[in-house]
Amino acid sequence: MEYRSFIASKIVKARKAVGLKQEELAHLIGVSVTSTNLWENGKQMPRLENLIIISQITNKPLHWFFWDENSESQKTREEIFILTVYKNLNRRGKMHMLEFIDNLRFVDKYREVCSVK
């Protein structure tokens, strides 16, 4: 299943689980019904901020929207979260994130746990 279609199905499932109509979800997020319709039909991806709001409204953890319980070849929830955040950053934010990760090599506790030299 294509990534956008997968997330679209998760948004629909989460919305229906809490008994919301598409219009109600749009109102709670502060976007147009057209936006929620595009997300739920897999034609557009919601911005990370909007997906976080959907997560809060539906009481689903953010990683749930990226996690396929039926697949054996999954990235960890943490990897999915990190990739999602990274993809939603601007160029400068991506540079800062990569710099931060690279600097972990110099943190003693991290070096001990991960055997980094």
N, C-alpha and C positions, 0 to 999 in steps of 0.2 A: 504494500500500500504506500502510495506517495506520502511524503512527510506532511504536507499541508492537509491532505485528506484525513490523515491519522489524527492530527491535532483538531481538525474540524469536528471529527466524530467524538472526540473527548469533550470538546466544549458543549456539544449538543447533549451528550450523556450527563455531564455535570449540571447543566441548566435544568434538564428535565428531572434529575434526581431531587432537586430542591423545589420543583413545582413552579418554575418561572416560565413565562412566555418570552419569546425573543424581544418583544417590545419592553418588557419589564427589565430584562437584563440590560438592554441598551440604556434605559433610563438610569439604572443604578450605576452603570459605568460612566455615564455622561457622554455617550457617543450616539450616533444616529442608528436607527434600525437597519439602515442600509449597510452600515459597517458590520453589525452583528450577523446580518444575513450573508455578507461576503465571507466572513470568517467561518460560519457554519457550513457554507457550501464549498469551502476549500479554495476559494478564488483569491483570497488575501489572507495574510497572517496578521494576527493582532500584534500590536507593539507589546514589548515585554511589560510595560507599566499596566496595560489593559489586561494582559493575561494574569498578572499578579492580583489585580482587582477581582477578576473572575474567580481566581483561586480562593480569595478571601470570602467572596459572596457565596460560593458553593461549598466552602469548607473542605476543599481538596488541596493537598500540598502541591506546590508548583510543579515538582518533578512528575506528578501523576499525569500531567498533560503530555508528557514526552515518553512515558514508560509503557511498553507493551508487555503485559503480564504473560502473554502466550509465547513470546519469543525467547529462545535460548541464547541468542547472540546479542545480548543487550550491553550497552554501555552502562556503567553504574549511574545511579541517580545523581551523584556528585558531578560526574563527567558531563552529563546532560545539562545540569544546571550551569556549570562553568561555561560550556559551549554556548548556551542560550544567552547568558549575560554578555559574553565576549562578542557575539554576533550583533548585539544591540548597542554596543558602544560605538562612539565615533572614533576616528583614527587616533586621536590623542589618548582617549580612554583605553584603547587597545594597547597602545604603547606602554601606558602606565601599568596595566594589568600584567603584561609580559615582563616588564621590569621587576614588578613585585614578585612574580613567580620565580624569576631568575635569581633574585636576591635571597630566596629561601635557602639557597645553597650555603649561605653564610650564617644561618641560625643554628647554633650548636644542637639544640634539641631535635631539629629537623634532620640534621646530618646523622645523628645517632639512630633515629628511627628508620631512615630511608637509605642508609649506607651511601650517602652522597659524599664525594670527595671534592 
